Each structure stands twice: as structure tokens, then as C-alpha cells.
Amino acid sequence: MSVGVQRLRDDPETLRRGAADKGEDPSIVDRAIDLDERRRALVAEADALKAERNASSKRIGEAIRGGADPNGPEVADLKSASTAAGERIDAMDTELAAIEADLEDAMLRIPNPADPDVPVGGEEANVTVRTWGEPLPVDGRRPHWDLADELGLIDLARGAKVAGSGFPVYVGAGSALQRALISWFLDTHTAENGMTEIWPPAVVNADSARGTGQIPDKEDQMYVVTRDDLYLVPTAEVPVTNLHRDEIIEADDLPIRYAAYSPCFRREAGAAGRDTRGILRVHQFDKVEMVSFVRPEDSEAELEWLTERAELLLQRLGLAYRVLLMATREMGFVQARKYDLEVWAPGAERWLEVSSVSNFRDYQARRMAIRHRAEAGAKPELLHTLNGSGLALPRTMAAIIETHQQPDGSIAVPEPLRPYLGGREHIGPPGA
């Protein structure tokens, strides 16, 4: 379950409003309430029948010990009543199991309410929190798809031949630039930010996908390995957060912070429109993810800290960006609060999302039963989970190509990446 049965009972209006604010059907809350009431009534009735059956069994023993004929009518009537009660209990247990399964499914479909100060609405309600750098003018700037093709960095046509549209092939310096970004991101997160590096599986099982909220909500967006009931990861968040599923973490071990690289697979890519140009919207891409497990009282500060970690990467890459507080219908099913970091791409003439940083509060932890002890010997309580892109590569790479293009058609390599490229300062045409 995600929001907790007690919250369902105590504060259903907040859950209804939270669902409506995110564009979800609030009637799922009423369905969950109805199922919970039916379950409680059935449990009470079953408990009464079990008590009645136990009393009948006791009376049978007392009657026999009192001299009644074990095969006589008195004992037969008592046994008949006990058998009838047992049959009714079995039927009720079957009904109860079905109701509990329906309740669990309904609870999983209630979205995490947004924090009270999150703006309600769609894209028009997003709030720009801050900006960094001066967006370059678009005059004379070429889009990354033209430059990448001319410089032999990305081969979209052969990627489409091998796997289909939305599966780019990075070639030569393009491949090296991808590898440099991944290595630099991970080195920064581990050496400077104190995160533990994780190299997770590229597939997860249904329990893992359910734990982070990919199902039952985003099934159509995920690639499924049907033969083995596995899902290709849409982000490293899914396997990494599930590392601590069903665990109790001691307070002294918090916060736990991970940085993980993974290929990411998303079926919804390739919508009609200008997003289909270049590598702005693809089915497979690379990303380094940051994941945090913290005490509930620390999660607001952790969200800001993670966001700053992603911002520092963009600053060092010399990319102008803005930080947006996302409105309710823009933040997703499981987030309580989310920032998007968008870089300016002067060739594409638009802002590109390269990171989303989210606080889930206890929503994911409840689904995965991840708890902590506030102190030694204390009762386990749910902790808070957070994650953020640090960073996603395709749009970061597109922004680097468009921002750092030179008059001669080459691309200046951002200073932090040069050690990973053998000191190379520019990327020019093949053979140059």
C-alpha cells in the first residue's frame, strides 16, 4: 500500500483533493474506503463465527464429559452447528482474501498528494525558482542533430536499422563524450558528494517496479521481458531504491546516498512533433541517478541538497539553466514535490529537461516496507526516499553541442571532461 489505511480512514478528503490536483480520478479513494469498510465488517463477522465455533467445540467436550452419548442427538446437533460455522468461516475467508486483494490494488492507485504549497495545475502553473547563466541567442546556432551528423558523433539512421527509431548509435568522439560524461558524473558524486556508487541490474521484477510506483501506473511506458516477467529499467531509481526493500535501517546509518549509472528504456518516447529530431526524445538513453534514504525530518533539506548537486554539474559544464518547481499535474503519480532542471539549447531554440529531483516522503517506503529506527531499540518507522537525475545524458549532450559549438564547426570540450578525453579540447570532423 502507498498512503496507508489509517490515513485513508482519518483524512480521505486530502487524498481525494490530491488525486484531483494531479489529474487522477478521486473516486479511487471512495472505492478504497468502501473496500476497507467491507473488510472490517467481514473480519468482525468472521471473528464472531470463530468464537461461536470455539464455543460449540467446548460444549461438545463438556457434553461428552457429562455423560452424553458421543453418537447421540445432542452431540450431533452441536457438531452440526460447529460444521456449519466452519463452512461459513471458510467462505468468508475466501471472500476476505478477494476483498483484501482489491483493497491493496485500490490503495496502490491512490497518488501521493503533493505538498500543500505546490502550485495546482499543469505546465502553465510551474514556477521558476531560480536561473543560472545567460541563455545564448539563437542567431547562427545550429541544432545538435545537424552538428552531430556533420561531425560523425551520432548515427540515427543505423540505430533505426538495428533496433528502430529512438535508439541512437553514438560513434567515435560521440561515444567517447558519452563515456566521459558518465565517468565524470559518477566521480563527482562519489568523491565530492560522498555517495556510494552502484552498478545496478538493467532489469527488475514486478515487486521492484511496484515498489517505486512504476506499476500499476506506468505499465505502458515500460519495456517488458514477458517470458521472464521482468521489466527493462526506465531509470536506475527503480533497482537502487529497491535495494533496501523489506529492510530496517538503523538511524546511525542514515542518510544513505547512492549514485548509479544505468541505461534507461522508455516506450513512450518519439511523440509526434519537433521532439523527434536528434536525441531529444529517445527509447534508450543513459543516465546517472542519485538516490537518498533519510529520516523524515531531513527530507526537505535533502531535496534541496540533491538539487544543488545537479546544478553544480550544469554550472561546471557552462550550460545556462533554470530550476522549476513543478505543478501538481506535471510532477507525476508518486512525487510529493519535484524540481525540474532545464538547460537552454540555442540550436533547438528551447529549454531541455536534464534532471528531475523528487521527494516521495514515505510513499515509496510504505510500498517497499523500508523502515528505520530513530534510535537503538526504538519501534521501526517509515523513512523518506528521494532521487534525482545527476544527470540524464541525451539532452545534456545536445545542450553541450549547441552551446559550445565554435565558428569553425567544431565543439569546445567543457573543461571538466577534458581529462576523460585524453586532454582533448575540441571535437572536430572525423579525421581532423
N, C-alpha and C positions, 0 to 999 in steps of 0.2 A: 504494500500500500504506500501511498505517497504523502497525503496530507494528514493522515491519522484519523482513526474513528472518533476519538474524543473531540478533536476539532470539528469534525463533521457534525457531531451532536451539539457542541457548545456554540459554534459560530458559523452556521450554514450560510448566512447572508454574505459574509465576507467571501466565502468560496463561490457563491453564485455571482457576485459582482466581479470577482477576479476572473472567472471564466468569461463573462460577457465582455469585460475590458480587453481580453486577449482575442476576442472574436470567436470564442468557443461557445457551444450550446450549454447554458447554465442548467438545463433540465437534467443533466447527468448527476448533479448534486442531489436533486429530488429523488432520482432513481436510487442513488446510493442510500439516502435516508430511509426510503421505503424498504429496501432490502435489509438494512440494519435493524429496522423495527421488526420485520418478519423474522429475522434470525433470532433476535432476542426473545420474541414471543414463543418461537418454536423451541428454543433452548429451555425456557421456563416450563413449557408443557412436557417436554421430554424428561426433564428433571423430576416433575411431579409423577409421571408414569413410572420412572425408575424407582422412585420412593414407594409407589404403590406396589410394584412388583417385589421389591425387597420385603415389604410388609407381608405380602401374600406368602412368600417363601418362609418367612418367620412363623406365620400362622400354621403353615403346613407342618413344620417341625414341631411346634407346640401341640398341634392336634394329635400327631402320631405319638409323641411322648406322653400325651394324656390318655392314651389307650385307643384312639380312633383307628379303625381298620385302614391300613395304607391303600387298600383297593376299594374302600367303601365310597359311598356317595359324597360324604362331607369332604374327604381329601380330594376326590375327583373334581368337585366344584372349585376348590381352592387352586388346584393345579390348572384347571381350565382358565380361570381368571388370570393366573400368572402367565400362561402361554399367550393369551390374547394380548396382555400388556406387552410382552416381549415382541410379538409380531408388530404391534403398533409402534414400539420403540425403534425396531429395525427400519420400518417405513419412514419414520420421522428422521432417523439418522441419514437415510438416503436423500430425503428432501433437504435436510440441513446442509449436507455436503454440496448439493447443487446451488443452494442459496449463497453459501459462503464463496463458491467459485464465482458466481455472478457479482457478488459484492466486491470481491477482490478486483475483478475486471473493471467494474464501475469506478472504484477508487483510483485505479491506475489511469483512468481517463479524465480525472479532475485535474486541470492545470494548476501549477504553482502560482498563487496570487502574486502579483507584482508588489513591490514595496509601496507604501502609501504615497510617497512623493514622486513616483514615476509618472510622467505625463500619460494621460489616457488618449489613445488614438493611433493613427497609422503613421506613415512616413512624415506627414506634414507636422506632426507633433514632436518629432525628435528635437532634442535641444543640443546645440553646440556648447560644450563645456569649456573648451579651450582650443587654440590653434598654435602651430609652431611652423616657422619658416614662411617665406613668401612664395605663393604659387607662381610658377613661371608662366609668362604669356604663351599663348598657343601659336603665335605667329612664327612660321618657319619650322615648327617642331613636327617631326614625322612620327606617326604611330609606331608602336613597338612591332606590330606584325610586318610592316614594311622593312624596318631596320633588321629585325631578326632573320627575315628571309634573305635580305641582301648580304648580311654578314655570315650566313650559314649557321645560325645559332639554334634554330628550331625548324623541324620538318613536320608540318602539319599533314601534308599530303600522304607521306609514307606512314605516319601514325594512323591515319584513317584507313590506309590499305591493310595494315597489320591488325588493328583492333576495332576501328570505327571512328567516327568523328568524336572529338572530345578527348582523345588520347594522344597528346603531343609527344614527339620524339625530340629530345634535346641532343644536339650534336656538337662535338668539338668544344670550343670555348663556351658554348651554351651549357653543355653538360658540366664543364668544369666550374662555371659560375653557380650552377645549382648546388654542386657539392660544396663549394666554398661557403655559400650562404648557410647550408645545413650545419657544417662544421663550426662556423663562427657563432651561429646562434647557440648551439649546444655548449661550446666552450665558454661563452659569456654567461650563460645561465648556471653552469656548474662552478666555474672559477670565481665569478663575481657575485652571483646571486645565491650561492650556496645550495643549489638544487642537486638532487641525485639524478643522474642520467638513467633513463630506462629505454631499452630497445624492445618494444612490445610485439606480440603476435600481430599479424595483419588480418586475422580473422577472430571473431568472437562467437560464443554460443548465445542462445536465446536468453539465458538468465542474465548475461552481461549486457546485452542490448536492452533488456527490460530495466535493468538496474539504473542506467543513466538516462532512461526516458526515450530511447530511440523507438521502442515498441511498448505499448500499442499506440503509435502516433506517426512514426516516420517510415513504416514498412516499405512504402512505395518509393522511398528515396534511397533505399539500401540495395546493394547487390547481394543476392542470396546464393549460397552454395547449397542447393536444395538436396543433393544426395547425402550430405553430411549434416544438414540442419545448422549451418554456420553462416555468418554474415561477414562480408568484407568491411573493414573498419571505415566509417565515414570520417573519423578523427581519432587521434591517439587518446583523447579523453575517455573513450569507452573502455579499452582494455586497462588503461592505467588507473582509472578511478576504481575499477572492479578488483584491483589487486588486494584491496582491504575489505572486500565484501565478506560479511558474516564474521567480522573481527571486532575485538575490543582493544582499543589503543590506550595505553597509559598516558596520563597528562604530560609527563616529562618528555614523551616522545613527540609532542606537538610543538610547533607546526611540522607537518611532513610536506616537503615540496619536491616535486618531480619535474624534470624536463625530458620530453620524449619526442623523438623523430618517428614519423611513420608515413608511408604512402597512404593517401586517403581516396576513397571511392564513393562517388555520389551519382545516382542515376538521374537526378532532376536537372543536371546541367544541360546546356545547349538550348535554352529557351529562345524563341524567335526574337530577332532584333539585333542591335549592334553588339550585344554581349557575346555573340558567336564569333566575332572577329578575334584573331590571335589566341591568347591564353587567358582571357578574362573569365571564361566560364567553361570548365572542362570536367570530364567524368573522373579523371585520375589526376591527382596533384600531390605535391609534397608539403609537409607542414611540421613545424616543431611546436609542441604543445606544452604549456605549463599547467600543472595540476597541484592544488593545495588542499590539505586536510587541516582544519583549525578548530579551536574552541569557538563556540557560538559567539561569545563576546568579542572575538577578534576578527570576525569575517568581514566587517565593513572596512576596517583598516587594511586587511589583506587584499581586498578588491582594488583599493587604490594603489597598493604596492605593486601588484601584478600589472596593473595598467601602466604604471611608471616604467616597469621593466621593458614592456613592449615599446613604449615611447622612446626610451633611450636607444634602442636599436635603430629606429627610424631616424633619430637625430644624427647618429653616427654615420648613417648611410646618406645623409644630406637630402632627405626627402621631406618636403613640406606635407604636413598632415593636420587633421582635425580630430578631436575626440567628441563623440556624440553620446549623450545619454539616450538610450533607445526607448521609444514609447511602447505602450503595452502590446500593441498588435505587431510590433517589429522585433520583439525580444525573444519570442519562442515560447514553447509549451512549458519548459521546466525551469526557466530562469526567474529569479525574483528581482534581479537588477542586472543590466547589461550595458557595457560601453562598447561602441564600435570605433575602431581607429581606421580612418580613411586617408590614403595618400593622394596627392594631386598628380595626375598623369597628363602632362601638357599635350602629348601627341594624340591621345584618345579624347582629350578635352573633357575630362570628368574626374570625379573623386572615386577611388577604388578602395573597397574594404580589404584590409590586410590582417585585421585582428578583431576578434570579439572576446571580451573579457567579462566573465559572468560569475555572479554569486547565486548559488542554488539554495543557500541556507540549509535546512535539514531535509529538503525534499528528496534529493538523491540518496542521502544517508539512510533515510527511512526505507526506501525501496531496497537498499542493499544491506540493511541491518549493520551499518558501520557506527560503532559507538565508542565513547571514550569515558574514562574515569577522571572526574575533576581533581581527585586526589586519591592517594592509596586507600583502598578499601571502600571507596565510595560506590554508590549504585551507578551502573553504566548509563550514560545518556547519549543521545544522538549528537554527533558533531556536525560541522558545516563543511561543505565541499565547494571549491571554486576551480575555474580553469580559464585559460586564455591562450590565444594564439601568440606564439613568440618566435617566428611569425609564419604566416602562410606564404608559400613561395611564388606561385604564378603571378599574382598581381604585384607583389614586391619586385619581382624581376622585371615585369612590364614597366613599373614606375622608374626603376633604375635605368633601363634602356632609354626611356623617353626623357628623363630628367638630365642624365649625364651624357647625352649624345653631343658630339662635337661637330664643328663646321665641316671637317673633312669626312664626316660619315662614321667615324669611329665612336666608341663608347669609353668614357673615362671610368676606370675601375675605382669604386669607393675605397678610400684608404684602408679601412679595417679588413677588406677582403684580399688585399694585395699579398700578404704573407701566404695565403692559401692558394694563390695562383703563381707561385714562384717569383713574386715581386713584380708581376706584370701590372703596368699602369694603364694600358689601353687595350681594347679589343677591337681589332680591325677586320677587314675582309679575310677569308681563308687564304693562307699563304703570305699574308702581309707581315 
